[in-house]
Amino acid sequence: MANMDPYVYPGTDVLRNLRDFRDPVSLAEFEADVTSRRLRQLERKPKSGKFDIPHLQSTFAFHEQIVSVLTKPSTSSL
């Protein structure tokens, strides 16, 4: 049966992303670069807060540069 997950490109396990990477290696390299930049930002200026779901979503909002669905609750089993 074909993959019917709305969060991935058809026929792949690659999350739909704003840069349209369909190759998992290219997407992983881009994600690693964005993540390392964000970690450096957080080391310089840590976020404070309640550490609840909204706080976690705001902490990972930088991934909206890659995959916009990551800041919304998922309905996928990925």
MIMISE-931981 format. One record per residue (C-alpha): residue number from 0; residue in one letter; y, x, z. Coordinates in nm, 2 decimals, padded with zeros to 4 digits. Layout:
<atoms>
+-----+------+--------+--------+--------+
| seq | type |      y |      x |      z |
+-----+------+--------+--------+--------+
| NUM |    a |      Y |      X |      Z |
...
+-----+------+--------+--------+--------+
</atoms>
This chain:
<atoms>
+-----+------+--------+--------+--------+
| seq | type |      y |      x |      z |
+-----+------+--------+--------+--------+
|   0 |    m |  00.00 |  00.00 |  00.00 |
|   1 |    a |  00.35 |  00.13 | -00.08 |
|   2 |    n |  00.58 |  00.23 |  00.19 |
|   3 |    m |  00.81 | -00.07 |  00.26 |
|   4 |    d |  01.02 |  00.10 |  00.54 |
|   5 |    p |  01.39 |  00.01 |  00.46 |
|   6 |    y |  01.50 |  00.34 |  00.63 |
|   7 |    v |  01.33 |  00.57 |  00.38 |
|   8 |    y |  01.34 |  00.64 |  00.01 |
|   9 |    p |  01.06 |  00.45 | -00.17 |
|  10 |    g |  00.75 |  00.66 | -00.20 |
|  11 |    t |  00.87 |  00.92 |  00.06 |
|  12 |    d |  00.90 |  00.97 |  00.43 |
|  13 |    v |  01.26 |  01.09 |  00.38 |
|  14 |    l |  01.52 |  00.89 |  00.57 |
|  15 |    r |  01.79 |  00.74 |  00.35 |
|  16 |    n |  02.09 |  00.96 |  00.39 |
|  17 |    l |  02.46 |  00.98 |  00.29 |
|  18 |    r |  02.41 |  01.30 |  00.09 |
|  19 |    d |  02.12 |  01.15 | -00.10 |
|  20 |    f |  01.88 |  01.43 | -00.02 |
|  21 |    r |  01.54 |  01.32 | -00.12 |
|  22 |    d |  01.37 |  01.65 | -00.06 |
|  23 |    p |  01.26 |  01.68 |  00.31 |
|  24 |    v |  01.33 |  02.05 |  00.32 |
|  25 |    s |  01.69 |  02.02 |  00.19 |
|  26 |    l |  01.76 |  01.74 |  00.43 |
|  27 |    a |  01.61 |  01.94 |  00.72 |
|  28 |    e |  01.83 |  02.24 |  00.64 |
|  29 |    f |  02.14 |  02.02 |  00.62 |
|  30 |    e |  02.05 |  01.85 |  00.94 |
|  31 |    a |  02.00 |  02.18 |  01.12 |
|  32 |    d |  02.34 |  02.30 |  01.00 |
|  33 |    v |  02.52 |  01.99 |  01.12 |
|  34 |    t |  02.33 |  01.99 |  01.45 |
|  35 |    s |  02.41 |  02.35 |  01.53 |
|  36 |    r |  02.78 |  02.29 |  01.46 |
|  37 |    r |  02.78 |  01.99 |  01.69 |
|  38 |    l |  02.59 |  02.18 |  01.96 |
|  39 |    r |  02.86 |  02.45 |  01.95 |
|  40 |    q |  03.13 |  02.18 |  01.98 |
|  41 |    l |  02.95 |  02.03 |  02.29 |
|  42 |    e |  02.92 |  02.37 |  02.45 |
|  43 |    r |  03.29 |  02.42 |  02.42 |
|  44 |    k |  03.38 |  02.07 |  02.52 |
|  45 |    p |  03.10 |  01.87 |  02.69 |
|  46 |    k |  03.10 |  01.49 |  02.69 |
|  47 |    s |  03.12 |  01.31 |  03.02 |
|  48 |    g |  03.02 |  00.95 |  03.08 |
|  49 |    k |  02.75 |  00.71 |  03.20 |
|  50 |    f |  02.48 |  00.85 |  02.98 |
|  51 |    d |  02.37 |  00.50 |  02.88 |
|  52 |    i |  02.28 |  00.38 |  02.53 |
|  53 |    p |  02.65 |  00.35 |  02.41 |
|  54 |    h |  02.71 |  00.70 |  02.54 |
|  55 |    l |  02.40 |  00.84 |  02.37 |
|  56 |    q |  02.51 |  00.67 |  02.04 |
|  57 |    s |  02.85 |  00.83 |  02.06 |
|  58 |    t |  02.70 |  01.17 |  02.14 |
|  59 |    f |  02.49 |  01.15 |  01.82 |
|  60 |    a |  02.76 |  00.99 |  01.61 |
|  61 |    f |  02.79 |  01.32 |  01.43 |
|  62 |    h |  02.47 |  01.24 |  01.25 |
|  63 |    e |  02.66 |  00.96 |  01.07 |
|  64 |    q |  02.75 |  01.25 |  00.83 |
|  65 |    i |  02.38 |  01.25 |  00.74 |
|  66 |    v |  02.21 |  00.92 |  00.82 |
|  67 |    s |  02.43 |  00.62 |  00.92 |
|  68 |    v |  02.14 |  00.42 |  01.07 |
|  69 |    l |  02.09 |  00.67 |  01.35 |
|  70 |    t |  02.37 |  00.53 |  01.56 |
|  71 |    k |  02.22 |  00.18 |  01.54 |
|  72 |    p |  01.91 |  00.06 |  01.72 |
|  73 |    s |  01.61 |  00.09 |  01.48 |
|  74 |    t |  01.36 | -00.17 |  01.38 |
|  75 |    s |  01.14 |  00.10 |  01.22 |
|  76 |    s |  00.82 |  00.26 |  01.36 |
|  77 |    l |  00.93 |  00.60 |  01.23 |
+-----+------+--------+--------+--------+
</atoms>
